[in-house]
């Protein structure tokens, strides 16, 4: 055979040998990756089994919507059949409060710290809203009523109605975040993101510029149907390698 053939064959052999080394390295890295994932899953399962049992439940929003008041927490709806006229009544004096009451319960045998952020308030002794802040729940303890609430002008709620009619995201929402954790450094944190929104006001038919609270509907029931809310919001869990050092366990692929 010609010398060219043997040179070509030698080149092929060298290429295959190099490819074998690369493939072996790929397999090694793959095996290491699988091992790391299995270890992370085992740690995650252990942390889940040790996580404090904390539950969060919300009540349905009250209907009719409550009127905002400077005398304390909202307590009464606007009079039945009340209407608002645009543009004369677009100022902040005409406001509705969207509200849900939530309760956090510690079902574990460990003390738990709960933190409330966003539009989450409690009522003080004078029934005035104050930030819910941070509370400690002893084993078996239930939190006092916490209110996810915010007041909106009738103008803002009319913008929600217009957005819904156009198939767009509603611009005005009540938002809150609840987090709960125990004192373990190598532990977990549970988080719930809360959203309450809707379009509880609608135009009065054949009356230009007049708006009213959504009335009872023959097939759909009360105006509560116009609100978007959750009674059992989904929980997100963060697993900590070290809470003190801010090191989180990576979330599983696809999470």
NUVO-109878 format. One line per 2 residues: their letters; for each residue z, y, x of N, C-alpha, C. Coordinates in nm, 3 decimals. Atoms other than C-alpha are relative to their C-alpha. Layout:
// residues N
A = Z:Y:X:Z:Y:X:Z:Y:X; ...;
This chain:
// residues 255
XX = 0.000:-0.120:0.084:0.000:0.000:0.000:0.000:0.124:0.087; 0.009:-0.121:-0.079:-0.057:0.355:0.110:0.136:0.061:0.023;
XX = -0.127:-0.069:-0.033:0.211:0.565:0.270:0.041:0.093:-0.113; -0.031:-0.092:0.111:0.185:0.806:-0.023:0.082:-0.068:-0.108;
XX = -0.072:0.075:0.103:0.303:0.534:-0.262:0.148:-0.011:0.034; -0.140:0.020:-0.039:0.620:0.465:-0.062:0.077:0.132:0.001;
XX = -0.067:-0.131:0.005:0.700:0.836:-0.031:0.035:0.035:-0.144; -0.024:-0.030:0.141:0.663:0.877:-0.407:0.112:-0.086:-0.056;
XX = -0.103:0.091:0.049:0.877:0.569:-0.474:0.137:0.042:0.051; -0.126:-0.046:-0.054:1.146:0.700:-0.242:0.053:0.123:-0.073;
XX = -0.039:-0.120:0.073:1.148:1.032:-0.424:0.058:-0.036:-0.136; -0.049:0.045:0.131:1.190:0.856:-0.757:0.140:-0.061:0.014;
XX = -0.131:0.061:-0.021:1.480:0.653:-0.617:0.107:0.104:0.022; -0.097:-0.107:-0.025:1.652:0.967:-0.490:0.035:0.073:-0.129;
XX = -0.023:-0.069:0.127:1.607:1.136:-0.828:0.088:-0.082:-0.093; -0.081:0.087:0.086:1.750:0.836:-1.015:0.144:-0.006:0.048;
XX = -0.136:0.005:-0.054:2.048:0.820:-0.780:0.074:0.128:-0.036; -0.063:-0.127:0.035:2.117:1.191:-0.836:0.032:0.006:-0.149;
XX = -0.024:0.003:0.144:2.077:1.144:-1.210:0.118:-0.087:-0.036; -0.115:0.086:0.026:2.328:0.859:-1.198:0.131:0.071:0.028;
XX = -0.121:-0.076:-0.032:2.583:1.084:-1.028:0.030:0.102:-0.110; -0.017:-0.099:0.107:2.524:1.356:-1.288:0.049:-0.067:-0.128;
XX = -0.039:0.072:0.123:2.550:1.106:-1.574:0.144:-0.048:0.008; -0.137:0.045:-0.018:2.872:0.963:-1.430:0.099:0.116:-0.018;
XX = -0.085:-0.118:0.017:3.016:1.313:-1.408:0.010:0.042:-0.146; 0.000:-0.034:0.142:2.914:1.379:-1.767:0.092:-0.093:-0.078;
XX = -0.086:0.096:0.068:3.082:1.059:-1.882:0.146:0.026:0.031; -0.138:-0.027:-0.038:3.396:1.149:-1.687:0.054:0.121:-0.076;
XX = -0.043:-0.119:0.074:3.411:1.494:-1.843:0.015:-0.032:-0.148; -0.012:0.038:0.140:3.349:1.342:-2.184:0.127:-0.077:-0.027;
XX = -0.122:0.078:0.016:3.632:1.093:-2.136:0.123:0.091:0.008; -0.112:-0.094:-0.012:3.863:1.376:-2.024:0.014:0.083:-0.126;
XX = -0.002:-0.080:0.123:3.765:1.582:-2.329:0.060:-0.081:-0.115; -0.054:0.087:0.106:3.839:1.289:-2.561:0.150:-0.016:0.019;
XX = -0.142:0.016:-0.028:4.173:1.236:-2.388:0.079:0.125:-0.037; -0.067:-0.125:0.033:4.262:1.603:-2.427:0.012:0.018:-0.152;
XX = -0.004:-0.013:0.146:4.170:1.600:-2.796:0.102:-0.094:-0.061; -0.096:0.096:0.051:4.377:1.287:-2.856:0.142:0.048:0.026;
XX = -0.133:-0.053:-0.032:4.675:1.446:-2.679:0.034:0.116:-0.092; -0.023:-0.114:0.089:4.636:1.767:-2.881:0.028:-0.046:-0.142;
XX = -0.023:0.054:0.134:4.613:1.567:-3.205:0.140:-0.059:-0.012; -0.134:0.061:0.003:4.931:1.377:-3.114:0.108:0.109:-0.004;
XX = -0.096:-0.111:0.001:5.115:1.703:-3.040:0.000:0.068:-0.137; 0.012:-0.066:0.130:4.983:1.857:-3.362:0.069:-0.082:-0.109;
XX = -0.065:0.087:0.099:5.099:1.556:-3.565:0.151:0.006:0.012; -0.146:-0.008:-0.020:5.446:1.573:-3.408:0.054:0.132:-0.053;
XX = -0.046:-0.129:0.047:5.476:1.944:-3.479:-0.006:0.009:-0.152; 0.009:0.001:0.146:5.359:1.892:-3.838:0.118:-0.075:-0.061;
XX = -0.111:0.079:0.053:5.625:1.626:-3.890:0.134:0.073:0.014; -0.125:-0.073:-0.023:5.894:1.863:-3.756:0.000:0.138:-0.064;
XX = 0.009:-0.135:0.056:5.772:2.180:-3.931:0.093:0.014:-0.120; -0.085:-0.021:0.116:6.015:2.331:-4.181:-0.079:-0.002:-0.129;
XX = 0.068:0.006:0.129:5.922:2.261:-4.541:0.022:0.130:-0.077; -0.008:-0.128:0.069:5.855:2.606:-4.684:-0.112:0.007:-0.103;
XX = 0.101:-0.011:0.105:5.675:2.663:-5.014:-0.008:0.143:-0.050; 0.021:-0.133:0.055:5.526:2.982:-5.154:-0.073:-0.015:-0.133;
XX = 0.060:0.006:0.133:5.450:3.022:-5.523:-0.007:0.142:-0.057; 0.017:-0.129:0.065:5.317:3.321:-5.717:-0.010:-0.019:-0.150;
XX = 0.016:-0.001:0.145:5.344:3.399:-6.086:-0.130:0.070:-0.037; 0.119:-0.074:0.043:5.041:3.514:-6.283:0.032:0.149:-0.012;
XX = -0.024:-0.144:0.018:5.000:3.893:-6.290:0.039:0.028:-0.146; -0.032:-0.034:0.140:5.157:4.054:-6.598:-0.121:0.063:-0.068;
XX = 0.106:-0.064:0.079:4.919:4.154:-6.872:0.062:0.049:-0.129; 0.089:-0.102:-0.050:4.879:4.430:-6.988:0.046:0.050:0.137;
XX = -0.039:-0.058:-0.128:4.870:4.599:-6.646:0.105:0.109:-0.020; -0.109:-0.096:0.011:5.171:4.819:-6.578:-0.043:0.138:0.047;
XX = 0.028:-0.138:-0.039:5.165:5.196:-6.547:0.085:0.037:0.121; -0.076:-0.050:-0.114:5.267:5.355:-6.219:0.096:0.109:-0.046;
XX = -0.099:-0.101:0.035:5.580:5.571:-6.240:0.073:0.045:0.124; -0.078:-0.050:-0.113:5.769:5.793:-5.998:0.149:-0.018:-0.021;
XX = -0.140:0.025:0.031:6.096:5.680:-6.157:0.049:-0.133:0.055; -0.040:0.130:-0.053:6.100:5.341:-5.983:-0.114:-0.098:-0.007;
XX = 0.104:0.102:0.007:5.916:5.013:-6.009:-0.077:0.016:-0.132; 0.073:-0.006:0.127:5.637:4.994:-6.274:0.069:-0.092:-0.102;
XX = -0.074:0.081:0.097:5.792:4.869:-6.594:-0.067:-0.008:-0.136; 0.061:0.000:0.133:5.572:4.951:-6.896:-0.150:0.012:0.009;
XX = 0.145:-0.020:0.006:5.205:4.919:-6.985:-0.033:0.132:-0.068; 0.046:-0.115:0.075:5.004:5.212:-7.109:-0.002:-0.037:-0.149;
XX = 0.003:0.030:0.144:5.013:5.244:-7.491:-0.126:-0.076:-0.038; 0.113:0.080:0.045:4.788:4.997:-7.668:-0.112:0.091:-0.052;
XX = 0.115:-0.079:0.043:4.440:5.140:-7.716:-0.020:0.129:0.077; 0.014:-0.123:-0.078:4.487:5.416:-7.458:-0.134:0.000:0.073;
XX = 0.126:-0.014:-0.072:4.165:5.549:-7.306:0.012:0.113:0.102; 0.006:-0.104:-0.102:4.082:5.760:-7.001:-0.141:0.059:-0.001;
XX = 0.129:-0.068:0.006:3.806:6.018:-6.996:-0.040:0.047:0.138; 0.055:-0.046:-0.127:3.588:6.079:-6.690:-0.096:0.117:-0.030;
XX = -0.072:-0.011:-0.128:3.560:6.307:-6.507:0.135:0.068:-0.009; -0.120:-0.082:0.012:3.857:6.496:-6.647:0.126:-0.071:0.049;
XX = -0.124:0.073:-0.032:4.111:6.218:-6.574:-0.021:-0.095:0.116; 0.022:0.083:-0.118:4.006:6.090:-6.233:0.110:0.018:0.104;
XX = -0.102:-0.026:-0.102:4.313:6.221:-6.051:0.103:-0.113:0.004; -0.097:0.107:-0.023:4.606:6.013:-5.929:0.107:-0.013:-0.106;
XX = -0.103:0.011:0.103:4.819:6.077:-6.236:-0.026:-0.116:-0.096; 0.035:0.111:0.088:4.635:5.801:-6.422:-0.018:-0.125:0.084;
XX = 0.002:0.114:-0.092:4.720:5.484:-6.236:0.049:-0.126:-0.071; -0.046:0.132:0.042:4.756:5.114:-6.308:0.050:-0.075:0.122;
XX = -0.056:0.081:-0.109:4.963:4.876:-6.098:-0.039:-0.145:-0.020; 0.026:0.143:-0.001:4.831:4.530:-6.017:0.115:-0.066:0.074;
XX = -0.125:0.054:-0.055:5.127:4.307:-5.946:0.011:-0.151:-0.023; -0.042:0.140:0.011:5.231:3.947:-5.879:0.136:-0.015:0.065;
XX = -0.131:0.031:-0.058:5.579:3.815:-5.815:-0.011:-0.132:0.076; 0.002:0.123:-0.079:5.618:3.559:-5.538:0.140:-0.040:0.039;
XX = -0.129:0.056:-0.043:5.904:3.333:-5.435:-0.027:-0.095:0.115; 0.010:0.088:-0.116:5.947:3.163:-5.099:0.125:-0.087:0.003;
XX = -0.113:0.093:0.002:6.165:2.852:-5.083:0.003:-0.081:0.129; -0.019:0.077:-0.122:6.307:2.686:-4.771:0.056:-0.137:-0.037;
XX = -0.041:0.135:0.038:6.319:2.311:-4.840:0.048:-0.082:0.119; -0.037:0.074:-0.121:6.408:2.217:-4.482:0.151:0.007:0.024;
XX = -0.140:-0.003:-0.039:6.742:2.163:-4.310:0.025:0.097:0.115; -0.012:-0.098:-0.106:6.683:2.450:-4.067:-0.016:0.141:-0.058;
XX = 0.018:-0.140:0.039:6.715:2.826:-4.098:-0.143:0.043:0.032; 0.138:-0.045:-0.013:6.375:2.993:-4.143:-0.005:0.151:-0.009;
XX = 0.025:-0.144:0.007:6.259:3.347:-4.076:-0.133:0.024:-0.070; 0.121:-0.033:0.074:6.007:3.490:-4.320:-0.031:0.148:0.019;
XX = 0.042:-0.138:-0.019:5.807:3.807:-4.263:-0.106:0.034:-0.104; 0.092:-0.045:0.104:5.625:4.004:-4.534:-0.068:0.129:0.047;
XX = 0.077:-0.116:-0.043:5.348:4.246:-4.438:-0.102:0.039:-0.106; 0.100:-0.048:0.095:5.100:4.457:-4.631:0.064:0.054:-0.126;
XX = -0.046:-0.055:0.128:5.145:4.540:-4.999:0.106:-0.089:-0.064; -0.109:0.086:0.048:5.464:4.334:-5.035:0.130:0.080:0.003;
XX = -0.120:-0.083:0.012:5.777:4.509:-5.161:0.108:-0.075:-0.078; -0.111:0.044:0.084:6.119:4.441:-5.310:0.056:0.123:-0.070;
XX = -0.060:-0.111:0.074:6.312:4.653:-5.558:0.140:0.027:0.053; -0.135:-0.032:-0.045:6.617:4.839:-5.429:0.091:0.019:-0.121;
XX = -0.098:-0.012:0.109:6.926:4.918:-5.635:-0.046:0.096:-0.109; 0.049:-0.098:0.098:6.747:5.207:-5.805:-0.138:-0.038:-0.054;
XX = 0.129:0.051:0.045:6.441:4.993:-5.882:-0.116:0.072:0.067; 0.108:-0.063:-0.075:6.238:5.178:-5.622:-0.055:-0.102:0.100;
XX = 0.058:0.098:-0.092:5.992:4.974:-5.414:0.029:0.036:0.145; -0.020:-0.016:-0.143:6.078:4.924:-5.049:-0.063:-0.119:0.072;
XX = 0.069:0.107:-0.073:5.902:4.719:-4.782:0.087:-0.126:0.006; -0.077:0.126:0.002:6.005:4.353:-4.804:0.049:-0.037:0.140;
XX = -0.045:0.019:-0.137:6.020:4.326:-4.423:0.023:-0.145:0.039; -0.034:0.133:-0.053:6.188:4.025:-4.259:0.129:-0.048:-0.064;
XX = -0.122:0.059:0.059:6.441:3.792:-4.424:0.025:-0.136:0.065; -0.038:0.133:-0.045:6.629:3.481:-4.314:0.036:-0.085:-0.120;
XX = -0.028:0.093:0.108:6.638:3.183:-4.548:0.076:-0.119:0.056; -0.079:0.116:-0.040:6.912:2.925:-4.505:-0.060:-0.126:-0.062;
XX = 0.052:0.124:0.059:6.836:2.557:-4.576:0.024:-0.005:-0.151; -0.010:0.009:0.145:6.766:2.514:-4.946:0.001:0.133:-0.072;
XX = -0.008:-0.133:0.062:6.763:2.891:-5.008:-0.136:0.047:-0.049; 0.120:-0.061:0.056:6.509:3.077:-5.219:0.007:0.150:0.015;
XX = 0.001:-0.144:-0.017:6.405:3.434:-5.154:0.020:0.071:-0.134; 0.000:-0.085:0.119:6.467:3.714:-5.400:-0.146:0.027:-0.038;
XX = 0.137:-0.031:0.043:6.163:3.828:-5.599:-0.064:0.100:0.096; 0.080:-0.090:-0.082:5.901:3.983:-5.375:-0.126:0.031:-0.080;
XX = 0.111:-0.045:0.082:5.625:4.187:-5.537:-0.122:0.030:0.087; 0.129:-0.037:-0.055:5.264:4.186:-5.426:-0.058:0.102:-0.096;
XX = 0.039:-0.100:0.098:5.171:4.516:-5.582:-0.053:0.126:0.069; 0.056:-0.127:-0.045:4.976:4.836:-5.545:-0.056:0.072:-0.121;
XX = 0.053:-0.080:0.109:4.879:5.120:-5.776:-0.139:0.051:0.033; 0.137:-0.050:-0.016:4.517:5.224:-5.828:-0.028:0.104:-0.108;
XX = 0.045:-0.095:0.101:4.363:5.521:-6.001:-0.100:-0.069:-0.092; 0.098:0.055:0.093:4.150:5.451:-6.304:-0.139:0.010:0.061;
XX = 0.128:-0.015:-0.068:3.859:5.581:-6.097:-0.024:-0.117:0.096; 0.016:0.112:-0.094:3.920:5.315:-5.830:-0.029:-0.130:-0.074;
XX = 0.021:0.124:0.075:3.941:5.039:-6.089:-0.138:0.000:-0.068; 0.135:-0.007:0.056:3.618:5.165:-6.249:-0.103:-0.037:0.107;
XX = 0.090:0.038:-0.110:3.455:5.124:-5.906:0.001:-0.152:0.019; -0.005:0.147:-0.003:3.575:4.761:-5.905:-0.089:-0.058:-0.109;
XX = 0.082:0.049:0.112:3.411:4.712:-6.245:-0.148:0.013:0.034; 0.139:-0.022:-0.035:3.084:4.863:-6.124:-0.047:-0.099:0.107;
XX = 0.035:0.094:-0.107:3.088:4.645:-5.810:-0.018:-0.141:-0.055; 0.012:0.135:0.057:3.145:4.329:-6.013:-0.127:-0.013:-0.082;
XX = 0.123:0.004:0.078:2.860:4.415:-6.248:-0.122:-0.012:0.090; 0.112:0.005:-0.094:2.636:4.451:-5.941:0.006:-0.123:0.089;
XX = -0.013:0.119:-0.082:2.754:4.121:-5.791:0.048:0.028:0.141; -0.048:-0.038:-0.132:2.921:4.299:-5.498:0.149:-0.029:0.015;
XX = -0.142:0.018:-0.025:3.260:4.253:-5.333:0.078:0.119:-0.056; -0.079:-0.107:0.058:3.532:4.451:-5.508:0.066:0.081:0.111;
XX = -0.050:-0.081:-0.111:3.636:4.745:-5.289:0.150:0.021:0.002; -0.142:-0.034:0.006:3.995:4.789:-5.407:0.082:-0.127:-0.029;
XX = -0.075:0.125:0.007:4.246:4.506:-5.351:0.145:0.024:0.038; -0.139:0.007:-0.046:4.615:4.432:-5.315:0.005:-0.112:0.104;
XX = 0.004:0.096:-0.110:4.665:4.256:-4.981:0.140:-0.017:0.060; -0.128:0.027:-0.065:4.967:4.089:-4.823:-0.007:-0.125:0.085;
XX = -0.009:0.117:-0.087:5.059:3.837:-4.556:0.144:-0.044:0.009; -0.133:0.059:-0.014:5.359:3.603:-4.549:-0.005:-0.099:0.116;
XX = -0.012:0.099:-0.107:5.461:3.415:-4.233:0.141:-0.055:-0.001; -0.131:0.067:-0.002:5.744:3.166:-4.196:0.007:-0.091:0.122;
XX = -0.018:0.084:-0.118:5.884:2.991:-3.888:0.149:-0.024:0.024; -0.137:0.021:-0.044:6.201:2.836:-3.749:0.013:0.049:0.143;
XX = -0.027:-0.057:-0.132:6.351:2.904:-3.404:-0.049:-0.089:0.115; 0.047:0.086:-0.108:6.173:2.628:-3.208:-0.105:0.072:0.084;
XX = 0.101:-0.056:-0.088:5.980:2.745:-2.903:-0.129:-0.082:-0.009; 0.114:0.090:0.018:5.750:2.442:-2.930:-0.001:-0.044:-0.146;
XX = -0.006:0.025:0.144:5.708:2.467:-3.306:-0.127:0.045:-0.069; 0.117:-0.040:0.078:5.477:2.602:-3.575:0.034:0.123:-0.082;
XX = -0.013:-0.116:0.089:5.420:2.911:-3.786:-0.095:-0.020:-0.118; 0.083:0.007:0.121:5.295:2.899:-4.145:-0.034:0.141:-0.045;
XX = 0.048:-0.131:0.042:5.090:3.188:-4.279:-0.079:-0.013:-0.130; 0.075:-0.009:0.125:4.961:3.280:-4.624:-0.058:0.141:-0.012;
XX = 0.066:-0.128:0.025:4.708:3.558:-4.686:-0.019:0.015:-0.151; -0.001:-0.020:0.145:4.742:3.700:-5.037:-0.096:0.111:-0.040;
XX = 0.095:-0.098:0.052:4.477:3.885:-5.236:0.012:0.004:-0.152; 0.001:-0.022:0.145:4.500:4.032:-5.585:-0.096:0.116:-0.026;
XX = 0.097:-0.105:0.031:4.211:4.230:-5.728:-0.055:-0.024:-0.141; 0.061:0.019:0.132:3.996:4.264:-6.037:-0.047:0.132:-0.057;
XX = 0.050:-0.120:0.068:3.854:4.510:-6.285:0.059:0.003:-0.142; -0.068:0.005:0.130:4.109:4.545:-6.567:-0.042:0.111:-0.097;
XX = 0.049:-0.102:0.092:3.935:4.854:-6.710:-0.151:-0.014:-0.015; 0.143:0.011:0.031:3.592:4.873:-6.870:-0.042:0.120:-0.085;
XX = 0.046:-0.113:0.083:3.375:5.137:-7.040:0.020:-0.032:-0.149; -0.007:0.014:0.146:3.432:5.195:-7.411:-0.143:0.000:-0.054;
XX = 0.138:0.005:0.050:3.113:5.086:-7.589:-0.036:0.124:-0.082; 0.057:-0.112:0.076:2.902:5.375:-7.719:0.084:0.128:0.010;
XX = -0.078:-0.122:-0.020:3.150:5.632:-7.586:-0.013:0.042:0.146; 0.032:-0.038:-0.137:3.011:5.796:-7.275:0.121:0.063:0.070;
XX = -0.107:-0.057:-0.080:3.273:5.861:-7.008:0.139:-0.048:-0.036; -0.132:0.052:0.038:3.558:5.676:-7.180:0.020:-0.140:0.058;
XX = -0.036:0.130:-0.054:3.736:5.381:-7.015:0.128:-0.048:-0.065; -0.118:0.059:0.063:3.994:5.141:-7.154:0.039:-0.127:0.075;
XX = -0.043:0.130:-0.055:4.196:4.835:-7.053:-0.078:-0.110:-0.071; 0.080:0.110:0.055:3.996:4.516:-7.103:0.074:-0.064:-0.118;
XX = -0.068:0.054:0.119:4.077:4.394:-7.458:-0.010:-0.152:-0.007; 0.009:0.143:0.028:4.127:4.044:-7.591:-0.145:-0.035:-0.034;
XX = 0.138:0.043:0.023:3.797:3.854:-7.592:0.002:-0.131:-0.078; -0.005:0.113:0.094:3.717:3.598:-7.862:-0.005:-0.135:0.071;
XX = 0.016:0.130:-0.067:3.608:3.320:-7.625:0.073:-0.007:0.134; -0.058:0.000:-0.134:3.763:3.428:-7.294:0.148:0.036:0.003;
XX = -0.143:-0.028:0.006:4.110:3.530:-7.410:0.035:0.141:0.045; -0.052:-0.132:-0.035:4.319:3.817:-7.277:-0.074:0.058:0.120;
XX = 0.063:-0.066:-0.113:4.209:4.068:-7.017:0.043:-0.054:0.134; -0.040:0.062:-0.126:4.390:3.860:-6.753:-0.120:-0.067:0.066;
XX = 0.121:0.064:-0.053:4.049:3.695:-6.711:-0.074:0.091:0.097; 0.073:-0.094:-0.086:3.929:4.011:-6.534:0.063:0.011:0.139;
XX = -0.068:-0.010:-0.129:4.173:3.966:-6.243:-0.028:-0.124:0.085; 0.019:0.109:-0.096:4.114:3.754:-5.933:0.129:-0.016:0.080;
XX = -0.128:0.023:-0.066:4.432:3.596:-5.795:0.019:-0.149:0.022; -0.033:0.140:-0.026:4.587:3.272:-5.673:0.148:-0.023:-0.026;
XX = -0.140:0.038:0.019:4.907:3.095:-5.774:0.053:-0.081:0.116; -0.037:0.080:-0.118:4.909:2.860:-5.473:-0.099:0.032:0.112;
XX = 0.096:-0.037:-0.106:4.733:3.038:-5.185:0.001:-0.102:0.113; 0.007:0.098:-0.109:4.614:2.818:-4.897:0.089:0.041:0.117;
XX = -0.086:-0.024:-0.116:4.846:2.783:-4.598:-0.078:-0.024:0.128; 0.054:0.018:-0.134:4.733:2.831:-4.241:0.118:-0.030:0.094;
XX = -0.110:0.037:-0.091:4.941:2.669:-3.964:-0.042:0.021:0.144; 0.018:-0.020:-0.143:4.963:2.780:-3.603:0.099:-0.090:0.073;
XX = -0.086:0.087:-0.080:5.099:2.523:-3.355:0.022:0.064:0.136; -0.034:-0.068:-0.124:5.280:2.657:-3.051:0.035:-0.100:0.110;
XX = -0.045:0.069:-0.121:5.295:2.505:-2.704:0.126:0.069:0.049; -0.118:-0.081:-0.031:5.538:2.787:-2.625:-0.011:0.131:-0.075;
XX = 0.002:-0.124:0.077:5.612:3.061:-2.874:0.039:0.118:0.089; -0.050:-0.108:-0.086:5.801:3.265:-2.612:-0.107:0.051:0.094;
XX = 0.105:-0.040:-0.093:5.504:3.266:-2.375:-0.133:0.028:-0.070; 0.121:-0.032:0.075:5.249:3.314:-2.653:-0.113:-0.099:0.018;
XX = 0.104:0.102:-0.024:5.066:2.985:-2.584:-0.014:-0.086:-0.124; 0.028:0.078:0.120:4.907:2.828:-2.892:-0.074:-0.128:0.035;
XX = 0.081:0.122:-0.010:4.777:2.476:-2.927:-0.135:0.029:-0.061; 0.132:-0.030:0.058:4.400:2.504:-2.977:-0.018:-0.068:-0.135;
XX = 0.029:0.058:0.131:4.287:2.448:-3.334:-0.098:-0.114:0.016; 0.097:0.110:-0.009:4.100:2.121:-3.395:-0.140:0.051:-0.022;
XX = 0.140:-0.041:0.016:3.721:2.143:-3.374:-0.036:0.004:-0.145; 0.045:-0.014:0.137:3.574:2.271:-3.694:0.103:0.064:-0.090;
X = -0.102:-0.060:0.084:3.902:2.420:-3.814:-0.022:0.151:-0.009;
